[in-house]
């Protein structure tokens, strides 16, 4: 075991680099590779990663989650909403809301999970991994209406998931403070809306300050320092005010992209620094898997896995049906939305660090398990859906 966190980081970077090169030939998604590497190097298995770096991972995770949410905020631009059309908005919204409702209700009523835990699991189930989906369409040179609709949906899917998670997590935290009953539901709903409103207000204020002082930025070096400074400000203030980091930074990015025509430079700057941050983020997420909890979470992993698939299929079908989309979109779009990774793990890490009653470990462990399965199965099913929709020339 390396007790020095710096040596642990060295191992993470070097092992992550070479392992990603190796598994690329096997068509295994990079994020899955990083998560599995974290599990292998964790103090609970090989013990190569220092426990010290795990202890401070909460701060690092908050920063990376802020960057992820800020980048997703870009998809809330007016131009994107005009381009994707009503059908994409309807399908993406239904394919997020129905998995959330299905997973939450079944876990609460049938599996007898606490109300807050069921809501959080449902919210995590709503998320889809856009990177994996885009990679599949590019690899097989997929073209057609189905592909265009799919890409539009994944651009919005995680945005709905973040909003759903922010609402659900606020309710979850309130439910752990007091028992859920008919008299407390209204107060908890009010609390959730207040947190979302506070996140919106903080995100807008930070974006206004960011826009105002942006005139002093002269070059790429200035742009990087300046952008990170305001991202840290948004994350730090959200932590200080005990509101959602994810929603605050998403609203920051959304307001900025709609009020500044030069936003491409900023988002490119953020994108250039994310690969090493994501590497450490996903490795540490895997390293926090609790094997003692994993045995207890196996039945939850299986249930969530099946329920999420059903929810995505039903949700996409319903959204496509009400917008009179093509039969291929109605039949196969839900299956094309199975990949799940970054936002789901990020939400689970939020639960891990803020639910200090043992449920945070359960949520993260179950999410790591389902993420690995969905990242391995998802690309194959997405490719099959594209083939059935006749957007790729032949089955490979």
C-alpha positions in Angstrom: 0.0 0.0 0.0 1.2 3.5 -0.8 0.5 5.7 2.2 1.6 8.7 0.3 -1.4 10.2 -1.7 1.0 11.5 -4.3 2.3 8.0 -5.1 -1.3 6.8 -5.2 -2.1 9.5 -7.8 1.0 8.4 -9.8 -0.3 4.8 -9.8 -3.8 6.0 -10.8 -2.5 8.0 -13.7 0.0 5.5 -15.1 -2.2 2.4 -14.6 -5.2 4.3 -16.0 -3.3 5.3 -19.1 -2.0 1.8 -19.9 -5.1 0.0 -19.0 -7.3 2.2 -21.2 -5.0 1.5 -24.1 -5.2 -2.2 -23.5 -9.0 -2.4 -23.1 -9.7 -0.1 -26.1 -9.0 -3.1 -28.3 -11.8 -5.0 -26.4 -14.3 -2.1 -27.0 -14.8 -1.7 -23.3 -15.8 1.9 -22.4 -13.1 4.0 -20.8 -15.3 5.0 -17.8 -16.0 1.3 -17.0 -12.2 0.7 -17.1 -11.5 3.5 -14.6 -14.2 2.3 -12.2 -13.0 -1.3 -12.3 -9.4 -0.1 -11.8 -10.5 1.8 -8.7 -12.2 -1.3 -7.3 -9.0 -3.3 -7.9 -6.7 -0.7 -6.4 -8.9 0.1 -3.4 -7.9 -0.3 0.2 -10.6 -3.0 0.4 -8.9 -5.2 -2.3 -5.3 -4.8 -3.4 -4.8 -1.9 -1.1 -2.6 0.1 -3.4 -4.5 3.4 -3.1 -3.8 5.2 0.1 -6.8 5.5 2.5 -5.8 9.2 2.9 -6.7 10.0 -0.7 -10.1 8.3 -0.2 -10.7 10.5 2.9 -10.2 13.7 0.9 -12.0 12.5 -2.2 -15.1 14.3 -1.2 -13.6 17.7 -2.0 -12.2 16.5 -5.3 -15.5 14.9 -6.2 -17.3 18.1 -5.5 -15.1 20.0 -7.9 -15.4 17.5 -10.7 -19.1 17.3 -10.2 -19.3 21.0 -10.6 -17.3 20.9 -13.8 -19.6 18.1 -15.2 -22.7 20.0 -14.3 -21.4 23.3 -15.7 -20.6 21.5 -19.0 -24.1 19.9 -19.1 -25.6 23.4 -18.7 -24.4 24.1 -22.2 -27.2 21.8 -23.5 -29.8 24.2 -22.1 -29.1 26.8 -24.7 -32.0 28.2 -26.7 -30.4 27.2 -29.9 -30.2 23.5 -28.9 -33.9 23.5 -27.9 -34.8 25.0 -31.2 -32.8 22.4 -33.1 -33.9 19.2 -31.4 -37.6 19.8 -31.7 -40.6 18.9 -29.6 -40.3 15.1 -30.1 -36.8 15.0 -28.7 -37.8 17.0 -25.7 -40.8 14.9 -25.0 -39.0 11.6 -25.4 -36.0 12.6 -23.3 -38.3 13.9 -20.6 -40.5 10.8 -20.5 -37.4 8.5 -20.7 -36.1 10.3 -17.5 -39.3 10.6 -15.5 -40.7 7.1 -16.0 -37.6 5.3 -14.9 -37.4 7.6 -11.9 -41.1 6.9 -11.0 -40.9 3.1 -11.7 -37.7 2.5 -9.7 -38.8 4.7 -6.8 -42.2 3.2 -6.4 -41.1 -0.5 -6.7 -38.2 0.0 -4.3 -40.5 1.8 -1.8 -43.6 -0.4 -1.9 -42.3 -3.8 -2.9 -38.7 -3.9 -1.6 -39.6 -1.8 1.5 -36.7 0.6 1.1 -36.8 4.0 2.9 -38.7 6.7 1.0 -35.6 8.8 0.5 -33.4 6.0 -0.6 -36.0 4.8 -3.1 -36.2 8.4 -4.5 -32.5 8.7 -4.9 -32.1 5.3 -6.7 -35.0 6.4 -9.0 -33.3 9.7 -9.8 -30.0 7.9 -10.6 -31.8 5.5 -12.9 -33.0 8.5 -15.0 -29.4 9.3 -16.2 -27.9 8.2 -19.5 -24.3 8.3 -20.6 -24.1 10.5 -23.6 -20.4 9.9 -24.3 -20.8 6.1 -24.8 -23.9 6.6 -27.0 -22.1 9.2 -29.2 -19.1 6.9 -29.5 -21.2 4.0 -30.7 -22.9 6.2 -33.4 -19.5 7.4 -34.6 -17.8 4.0 -34.6 -20.5 2.5 -36.8 -21.0 5.7 -38.8 -24.7 5.6 -38.0 -26.9 8.0 -40.0 -30.6 8.7 -40.2 -33.5 10.2 -38.3 -33.2 7.6 -35.5 -29.6 8.6 -34.9 -30.3 12.3 -35.0 -33.1 11.8 -32.5 -30.9 9.7 -30.3 -28.2 12.3 -30.2 -30.6 15.0 -29.4 -32.1 12.9 -26.5 -28.8 12.1 -24.9 -27.9 15.8 -25.0 -30.8 16.6 -22.8 -31.3 13.4 -20.8 -28.7 14.1 -18.1 -30.1 17.6 -17.6 -33.5 16.2 -16.7 -31.6 13.7 -14.5 -29.8 16.4 -12.6 -33.0 18.3 -12.0 -34.8 15.2 -10.9 -31.9 14.2 -8.6 -31.8 17.7 -7.0 -35.5 17.5 -6.2 -35.3 13.9 -5.0 -32.2 14.4 -2.9 -33.7 17.4 -1.1 -36.8 15.2 -0.3 -34.5 12.3 0.7 -32.5 14.5 3.2 -35.8 15.8 4.7 -37.2 12.3 5.0 -34.2 11.2 7.1 -34.8 14.0 9.5 -38.4 13.0 10.1 -40.7 10.1 9.2 -42.6 10.5 6.0 -46.3 10.9 6.4 -49.1 12.9 4.8 -48.6 15.9 7.0 -44.9 16.2 6.2 -44.9 15.6 2.5 -46.0 19.2 1.7 -43.2 20.6 3.8 -40.6 18.4 2.2 -41.8 19.3 -1.3 -41.5 23.0 -0.3 -38.0 22.4 1.0 -37.0 20.7 -2.3 -38.4 23.6 -4.3 -36.6 26.1 -2.1 -33.3 24.3 -2.6 -33.8 24.2 -6.4 -34.7 27.9 -6.3 -31.6 28.8 -4.2 -29.4 26.8 -6.6 -30.9 28.7 -9.6 -30.4 32.0 -7.9 -26.8 31.3 -6.9 -26.0 29.9 -10.4 -27.4 33.1 -12.0 -25.5 35.4 -9.7 -22.2 33.6 -10.3 -22.9 33.7 -14.1 -23.6 37.4 -14.0 -20.3 38.1 -12.1 -18.5 35.8 -14.6 -19.9 37.7 -17.6 -19.1 41.1 -16.0 -15.4 40.4 -15.3 -14.8 38.4 -18.4 -13.6 41.5 -20.2 -10.3 41.3 -18.3 -9.5 37.9 -19.8 -6.9 38.3 -22.5 -5.5 34.8 -23.5 -6.0 31.1 -23.0 -4.0 31.0 -19.7 -6.1 33.8 -18.3 -9.2 32.0 -19.4 -8.3 28.8 -17.7 -7.5 30.4 -14.4 -10.5 32.7 -14.5 -13.0 29.9 -15.4 -11.7 27.6 -12.7 -11.9 30.4 -10.1 -15.5 31.0 -10.8 -16.3 27.2 -10.9 -14.7 26.9 -7.5 -16.7 29.9 -6.3 -19.9 28.2 -7.4 -19.0 24.9 -5.8 -17.7 26.5 -2.6 -20.8 28.7 -2.1 -23.1 25.8 -2.8 -21.3 23.8 -0.1 -21.4 26.7 2.3 -25.1 27.3 1.8 -25.8 23.5 1.8 -27.6 23.5 -1.5 -27.0 21.4 -4.6 -23.6 21.7 -6.3 -24.9 19.9 -9.4 -27.9 22.2 -9.9 -25.9 25.4 -9.0 -23.2 24.7 -11.6 -25.7 23.5 -14.2 -27.7 26.8 -13.9 -24.4 28.7 -14.0 -23.5 27.0 -17.3 -27.1 27.4 -18.7 -27.3 31.1 -17.9 -23.9 31.7 -19.3 -24.4 29.9 -22.6 -27.6 31.9 -23.2 -26.1 35.3 -22.3 -22.6 35.2 -23.8 -22.0 34.6 -27.5 -18.3 33.8 -26.9 -19.2 30.8 -24.7 -17.5 28.3 -27.0 -14.1 29.4 -25.8 -15.0 28.9 -22.2 -16.5 25.4 -22.6 -13.5 24.3 -24.8 -11.2 25.5 -22.0 -13.1 23.4 -19.5 -13.2 20.4 -21.9 -9.4 20.5 -22.3 -8.7 19.9 -18.6 -11.3 17.3 -17.9 -9.7 14.0 -19.0 -7.2 13.7 -16.1 -9.8 14.9 -13.7 -12.3 12.4 -14.9 -9.7 9.6 -14.6 -9.1 10.3 -10.9 -12.8 10.9 -10.3 -14.0 7.5 -11.6 -11.1 5.6 -10.1 -11.8 7.0 -6.7 -15.5 6.3 -7.2 -14.7 2.6 -7.8 -12.2 2.7 -4.9 -15.1 3.6 -2.5 -17.0 0.5 -3.3 -17.8 -1.3 0.1 -17.6 -5.0 -0.4 -19.4 -5.7 2.9 -22.3 -3.7 1.6 -22.1 -5.1 -1.9 -23.3 -8.5 -0.7 -26.4 -6.9 0.8 -26.9 -4.7 -2.3 -26.9 -7.6 -4.9 -30.6 -7.9 -4.9 -31.0 -4.1 -5.3 -28.5 -4.1 -8.2 -30.6 -6.8 -10.0 -33.9 -5.0 -9.3 -32.7 -1.6 -10.4 -31.0 -3.1 -13.5 -34.3 -4.6 -14.7 -36.5 -1.7 -13.6 -34.3 0.9 -15.4 -34.4 -1.1 -18.6 -38.2 -1.3 -18.4 -38.5 2.4 -17.5 -36.3 3.5 -20.4 -38.3 1.4 -22.9 -41.7 2.5 -21.6 -40.7 6.1 -21.2 -39.2 6.4 -24.7 -42.1 4.6 -26.2 -44.6 6.9 -24.5 -42.8 10.0 -25.5 -42.4 8.9 -29.1 -46.1 7.8 -29.2 -47.5 11.2 -28.1 -45.3 13.0 -30.6 -46.2 10.6 -33.4 -42.6 9.6 -34.0 -41.7 6.8 -36.4 -42.3 3.1 -35.4 -38.6 2.5 -35.2 -38.2 5.3 -32.7 -41.1 4.0 -30.7 -39.8 0.4 -30.6 -36.0 0.8 -30.2 -35.2 4.2 -28.7 -35.5 3.0 -25.1 -33.0 0.3 -25.6 -30.6 2.8 -27.2 -30.6 4.8 -23.9 -29.2 2.1 -21.6 -25.6 3.3 -21.2 -25.1 4.9 -17.8 -22.0 6.4 -16.2 -20.8 9.8 -15.2 -23.8 11.7 -13.9 -25.2 8.5 -12.2 -21.9 8.0 -10.4 -21.7 11.6 -9.5 -25.2 11.6 -8.0 -24.3 8.5 -6.0 -21.1 10.1 -4.7 -23.2 13.1 -3.5 -25.4 10.6 -1.6 -22.3 8.9 -0.2 -20.9 12.1 1.2 -24.1 13.6 2.5 -26.1 10.7 3.8 -24.2 9.7 6.9 -26.5 6.9 8.0 -25.1 4.0 6.1 -27.4 4.5 3.1 -24.9 6.6 1.3 -22.6 3.5 1.1 -25.5 1.4 -0.1 -26.4 3.8 -2.9 -22.8 4.2 -4.1 -22.1 0.5 -4.1 -25.3 -0.4 -5.9 -24.7 2.4 -8.5 -21.2 1.2 -9.2 -22.6 -2.3 -9.7 -25.3 -1.2 -12.1 -23.0 1.2 -13.9 -20.5 -1.5 -14.8 -23.3 -3.7 -16.1 -24.9 -0.9 -18.1 -21.6 0.3 -19.6 -20.7 -3.2 -20.7 -24.2 -4.1 -22.0 -25.4 -0.6 -23.1 -23.1 -0.1 -26.2 -24.0 -3.6 -27.5 -27.8 -2.9 -27.2 -27.4 0.7 -28.6 -25.6 -0.8 -31.6 -28.4 -3.4 -32.1 -31.1 -0.7 -31.8 -29.3 1.4 -34.5 -29.1 -1.7 -36.7 -32.9 -2.5 -36.2 -33.7 1.1 -37.1 -31.6 0.6 -40.3 -29.3 3.5 -39.4 -26.2 1.3 -39.9 -25.6 -0.7 -43.0 -25.0 -4.1 -41.5 -24.9 -5.9 -38.2 -21.4 -6.2 -36.9 
